[in-house]
Amino acid sequence: MGDLACYKIVVRDLVSETDLNRLSPIQVVVAQVDPAATRLSVQTDQSGLIGLMRHLHALGFVILAMSRQEIDDTRSVSCHS
């Protein structure tokens, strides 16, 4: 389970990156915010994702969507772009 991937997570409502990362087990980047949903991006392995999902659930966030994207080691493109 040590394979890193880029995960895109969409949660309902507005979320502040600072507030979210304050106690988060993994630091996330807020990629897009609108009144209905916030899109997050995180680079982690599967066990890190599970910890983050549990954290979001414990904080009461409604998770609307989640997708996984392989990280290509040959590219210098960030997961957060």
Protein Blocks (a to p, Z undefined) as FASTA:
>chain_A
ZZccddddddehjddfklmmmmgcbdcddfbdcfkbccddddddfklmmmmmmmmmmnop
acfbdcdddddfkbccdfkZZ
